[in-house]
Amino acid sequence: VDGLSRFDGYQFVNYSTRDGLPHGTLYDLRESRSGVYWLATPAGVTRFIPAQASRTAQTQLFTTYPLLVDGKNSTATCLHEDPAGQLW
């Protein structure tokens, strides 16, 4: 399955571009100390907050932050959280 699959304690829940994921390919995933998932994708860095994920809610599940290099979109391939909680 392209996208993100998450085990919710009972079953796997799959998220794809139909759910707002900007791209089906994920290069890296980092769960921050606060429980936010950060995804490295060809479209940039994407934030996913599992606590807000509900198939019945009409909330935006994913927020993407494009990476611009020389005015062009760039691919995020790796994520790191430093000791201060800053995402790189």
Secondary structure, 3 states (H helix, E strand, C coil): CCCEEEECCCCEEEECHHHCCCCCCCCEEEECCCCCEEEEECCEEEEECHHHCCCCCCCCCEEEECEEECCEEECCCCCCECCCCCEC
